[in-house]
Amino acid sequence: MLYLIGIDDTDNLESRGTGYLSRCMGNFIMEQGLGITGGITRHQLLFDPRVPYTSHNSSACLEVESHKPNELWDALIQFLLDSCAPGSDCGLCMVEANAVPASVVEWGQTAKVDLVKRSQAIALAQSEGIRLIGLTGTHDGVIGSLAAVGLRASGNDGRFISLKGQDIRSFNGADSFSSLKQRVCVDRAMTIDGIAVPDDSRINLDGWMRPVLKDGQITVLVEKNTDNEEYSYKLADKEHIKSVSD
């Protein structure tokens, strides 16, 4: 069974962020034999001074294949209680990937543009029979953890910060897209204008390797290159990737 696991508000101003902890949690799941961690996505929520976020108000969602959902849930609760930074307001959510209600997708989309309340998140999760729990502090992280699951399920939000445990930030050099697909779990490469890139095209992977979730597919965004005959494309710049995934 495939699950989406959302976490939010696990950090403080001195600690590493939720993205880092989500990668640690993904490794923990594998090391403990609780499942297979797939892609981990970062999702931007409302960036507004009225929201008590730590730095950027982003949450994370992990895709996990597991046949031990109850054991997994209990272990993740303990992992977060042991790992969250002092002063954090951590929330945790877990839903079957193919059973995310439309109301939760809508919740995620609303949390990107409007103020929402912890009580609303709890009520929604209870009405839909979804696992959602606040673990530290005010428990406000239930808002973003539920939103992360909904946004991931929408198929059109966020960017990947890990792919099946691989640190995609370390990729560099030129490679064909077909070879890249053998190295890491990506579905397609597209130009910033929406043109599909052939598998035999060579891409310069130096830069900001952050595939985005688009049309339900793990999508590497690239630009046409005219400066070097060794490769036809280069990764889209950081600001463009942010603009289409935040």
RAGI-V353607 format. One record per residue. N is the residue number from 1. SS is DSSP state (2 for helix, 1 for strand, 0 for the rest). NEAR is the number of other C-alpha atoms within 8 Angstrom. D_CENTER is the distance of its C-alpha to the mean C-alpha in Angstrom with 1 decimal. Layout:
((N:SS:NEAR:D_CENTER) (N:SS:NEAR:D_CENTER))
This chain:
((1:0:6:18.9) (2:1:10:15.2) (3:1:12:13.1) (4:1:14:9.8) (5:1:14:9.5) (6:1:18:8.3) (7:1:20:9.5) (8:1:17:10.8) (9:0:16:13.9) (10:0:16:14.4) (11:0:15:16.2) (12:0:12:19.3) (13:0:6:20.8) (14:0:5:21.9) (15:0:7:19.1) (16:0:8:16.1) (17:0:9:12.9) (18:2:14:10.2) (19:2:10:8.0) (20:2:8:11.1) (21:2:11:11.7) (22:2:13:8.5) (23:2:11:9.8) (24:2:8:13.2) (25:2:10:12.5) (26:2:11:11.4) (27:2:10:14.6) (28:2:8:16.5) (29:2:13:15.9) (30:2:11:17.3) (31:2:7:20.1) (32:0:6:21.2) (33:0:7:21.5) (34:0:12:19.4) (35:0:12:17.4) (36:1:11:15.6) (37:1:14:11.9) (38:1:11:10.3) (39:1:12:7.2) (40:1:15:4.2) (41:1:13:1.3) (42:1:14:3.4) (43:1:15:5.8) (44:1:13:9.5) (45:0:12:12.1) (46:0:11:15.8) (47:0:9:17.1) (48:0:5:20.6) (49:0:5:23.1) (50:0:4:23.7) (51:0:8:20.3) (52:0:5:20.6) (53:0:7:17.4) (54:0:9:17.6) (55:0:5:16.7) (56:0:7:14.3) (57:0:11:13.1) (58:1:11:9.3) (59:1:18:7.3) (60:1:16:4.4) (61:1:17:4.2) (62:1:14:6.1) (63:1:13:8.6) (64:1:12:12.0) (65:1:11:15.4) (66:0:12:18.1) (67:0:7:21.6) (68:0:8:21.8) (69:2:7:19.8) (70:2:6:22.1) (71:2:8:22.4) (72:2:12:18.6) (73:2:9:18.3) (74:2:8:21.1) (75:2:8:20.0) (76:2:9:16.6) (77:2:10:18.6) (78:2:8:20.9) (79:2:9:18.4) (80:2:11:16.9) (81:2:9:20.5) (82:2:6:21.5) (83:2:7:18.6) (84:0:11:17.8) (85:0:9:19.8) (86:0:6:23.0) (87:0:8:22.9) (88:0:12:19.3) (89:0:15:18.7) (90:0:18:16.1) (91:1:21:14.9) (92:1:17:13.6) (93:1:15:13.2) (94:1:13:13.5) (95:1:12:14.6) (96:1:10:15.9) (97:2:10:13.6) (98:2:5:16.8) (99:2:6:18.1) (100:0:12:15.7) (101:0:7:18.4) (102:2:6:18.8) (103:2:7:19.4) (104:2:13:15.9) (105:2:15:14.5) (106:2:9:17.1) (107:2:11:16.3) (108:2:15:12.8) (109:2:11:14.6) (110:2:10:17.3) (111:2:14:15.3) (112:0:10:14.4) (113:0:8:18.1) (114:0:7:20.2) (115:0:8:21.0) (116:0:8:20.3) (117:0:7:21.7) (118:2:10:20.9) (119:2:6:23.8) (120:2:8:22.4) (121:2:11:19.1) (122:2:10:21.3) (123:2:8:23.8) (124:2:10:21.4) (125:2:12:19.9) (126:2:8:23.5) (127:2:7:24.7) (128:2:7:22.2) (129:0:6:22.5) (130:0:10:18.9) (131:1:8:18.3) (132:1:12:17.3) (133:1:9:18.7) (134:1:13:19.2) (135:0:12:20.0) (136:0:12:21.1) (137:0:9:22.9) (138:0:6:23.0) (139:0:13:20.2) (140:0:13:18.7) (141:2:15:15.2) (142:2:19:15.7) (143:2:14:15.3) (144:2:18:11.7) (145:2:18:10.7) (146:2:18:12.4) (147:2:16:11.1) (148:2:16:7.3) (149:2:19:8.9) (150:2:15:11.1) (151:2:15:9.0) (152:2:14:7.1) (153:2:9:10.7) (154:2:9:12.2) (155:0:11:11.2) (156:0:10:11.5) (157:0:13:8.8) (158:0:14:6.1) (159:1:13:6.1) (160:1:14:5.5) (161:1:13:6.6) (162:1:12:8.1) (163:1:13:9.9) (164:0:11:12.0) (165:0:11:12.7) (166:1:7:13.8) (167:0:9:13.6) (168:2:10:13.3) (169:2:8:14.5) (170:2:5:17.8) (171:0:9:18.6) (172:0:8:21.8) (173:0:7:24.9) (174:1:11:25.8) (175:1:11:25.0) (176:1:11:25.4) (177:2:13:22.5) (178:2:8:24.0) (179:2:8:24.0) (180:2:10:20.4) (181:2:10:19.4) (182:2:7:21.5) (183:2:6:19.8) (184:0:9:16.2) (185:0:9:14.4) (186:0:11:14.3) (187:0:8:16.0) (188:1:10:17.7) (189:1:12:18.6) (190:1:13:19.7) (191:1:13:21.6) (192:0:9:20.7) (193:0:5:23.5) (194:0:6:21.9) (195:0:7:24.2) (196:1:8:23.2) (197:0:9:23.9) (198:0:7:26.3) (199:0:7:25.3) (200:0:7:28.2) (201:0:11:27.2) (202:1:12:26.7) (203:1:14:23.8) (204:1:12:23.9) (205:0:13:20.6) (206:0:11:21.7) (207:0:8:19.5) (208:0:10:15.9) (209:0:11:14.1) (210:0:11:10.7) (211:0:11:10.6) (212:1:14:9.4) (213:1:16:9.0) (214:1:10:12.6) (215:0:6:15.0) (216:0:8:12.8) (217:1:10:13.0) (218:1:13:11.3) (219:1:13:13.4) (220:1:13:14.8) (221:1:13:16.6) (222:1:13:20.0) (223:1:10:23.3) (224:1:8:26.8) (225:0:9:28.6) (226:0:6:32.3) (227:0:4:33.0) (228:0:7:32.9) (229:0:6:34.3) (230:0:6:32.2) (231:0:13:29.1) (232:0:12:28.8) (233:1:12:25.3) (234:1:13:23.1) (235:1:15:19.5) (236:0:12:19.0) (237:0:8:19.3) (238:2:8:16.7) (239:2:6:17.8) (240:2:8:17.6) (241:2:12:14.1) (242:2:8:13.2) (243:2:7:15.7) (244:2:6:14.2) (245:2:12:10.4) (246:0:10:11.1))
